[in-house]
């Protein structure tokens, strides 16, 4: 089958009722080096006339955005003269009309198929027979001589005013083009010109009626489409964005390794900052893994998360509050006592690997990214979750439950929530400053939450309240509850509950979001491919006063 390309060239035009030249003949070459020969559109125009069709009027060559109808297309000595009508009932039609009327936008572009052409000396072609497909309003013309001849600004809703505007334009055009009369022939010349004008006006009236019918048909079609879309169960087709080369390359790397990738996809892979030859995962894949980590360990959803490019993050910390005192009009003002220090959050590295069946990787029907992402999220979530809660700072972050700067409230009993657990929770909550308490949240594991759900206040109301709206968390004493599996169970010396404003109290910094290295050799005898992954993450308490723990202790 022969390949047929639609060629696009640029010209200019105007708005309201559009008149001008979409293309000019035998002029200087356009920006593509082509010249259109006189008569190149004759066959196509005849075909449109016989079929009762006209080329489409589009916005920037977008087939999904028709903006009007072409009323007349004809070839004259200059080029392809066109007259059209914007449909101002559409949003894009109104925009085009405003741009054209203001002079900010005046381009036409023709789309056609070349049926006959000859090569020109010096490059380019002489186009001899063109099948005219569409004429679009565009911003940049290529044919510099194709320009707008007039802009009609009559209102679309007033056919009489529109017709008058067209008539005035034609009268001016005839008067401008008519040669000066010779002596003794002035009377005959005037009669000839008047007869020609009357004939033109009659033709305009006929075309104007056709325009009104076309606009009416378009309005009816739009109404029918709107009715269909408003029907129950009606759906709108959506187009998905094409897959980015980077994401496509990463999937190919997972399935087949670097050696099987074409050069352009290899270049799109981002090399990780290690010596093992790993590659950084694309953002979409990282987001998928992080989402899984949050499900395993929800500390990330409560804390404030940032990114860093260094091995440690240093934050300023106020260690002494300013002092103020009442003074008289002329008394000396005392010195304030504000002092500042630093909080350093080092970045630590964690690594894991997952084994994937070679047969699974070779099966094109399997979403290999989801499989690998699920396994990595499960491993990293388990490892990261325990460190952010109870890490000791040795090759891992310091958890908020092990930071000595975070204060605690005792339960009054060495191994339980106390004799009055409800009162203990209220004491813990109101030990926090109101500023942090009002933005606070509870964090505990499932076993502790089960015990809390059974507690009631003095009026018999449960302290725990379920979520009454989708997307909203359950609450205890009116504040949301986050279930974290790495929190302690209730027991001797344990700290099973934390309350506070985690977003202000705890920071998490990602240095390397995710680096993946493919190892097809070490597990080849088992039919597996091993993926080594690494992340560099730091975490620490930056504002201890915004958190408070509950400790199972007598005091």
Protein Blocks (a to p, Z undefined) as FASTA:
>chain_A
ZZdddddddddddehjacddfbdehiacdfkopacdehklmmmmmmmmmnopacdddeeh
iaklccbdcfbdcddfklccddddddfkbmklmmmmmmmmnopaccdcdddddfbdcdde
hiajddfbdcdfbdcddfbdfblmlccfbdcfbdfklmklmmmmmmmmmmmmmmmmpccd
dehilmmmmmmmmmmmmmmmmmmmmmmmmmmmmmmmmmmmmmmmmmmmmpghiacddddd
dddfklmmmmmmmmnojklpcfklmmmpccdfbfkopacddfklmmmmmmmmmmmmmmlm
mmccdddfbfbdcddddfbdcddddddfkbccdddfbdcdddddddddddddddddfklm
mmmkbcfklmmmmmmmmmmmmmmmmmmmmpghiapacdfklpmklccddehiakbgbjbl
mlmmmmmmmmpcfklmmmgccdddfklmmmmmmpccfkopafbdcdfbehiacdeehiac
dddfkbccddehiafbccdjfklmpccddfblbacdddfklmmmnopacddddddddddd
fblklpccddddfZZ
